[in-house]
């Protein structure tokens, strides 16, 4: 062994590369988890908004019936409301997907409203823990 310092330099370079790789993998894992938590939170907020839309619809229908509106007007309102709700759901999911850009497209586990609700149900505990945690 004429030149042991070469091994020291190689060990340092290997250790540094290993450290950087592990740091990168850890940061990537945490970034993906943050994105998933954000997706779940957004979907949860959207479902709460849909609950409020439903209450508003029921309130409007009660007022229409109270004012003796025609059955045609009530049906027209219901159809228009349901179409608006479908458009809102579709647009909400597409906006969440588009917000990720091309690099994180693989992180999004849903493509439409039904698959988004399956994703939300699968991750219900994480959003409930996030919302119910006490501030420290």
Secondary structure by P-SEA (a helix, b strand, c coil): cccaaaaaaaaaaaaaaaaaaaaaaaaaaaaaaaaaaaaaaaaaaaaaaaaaaaaaaaaaaaaaaaacccaaaaaaaaaaaaaaaaaaaaaaaaaaaaaaccccccccccccaaaaaaaaaaaaaaaaaaaacccc
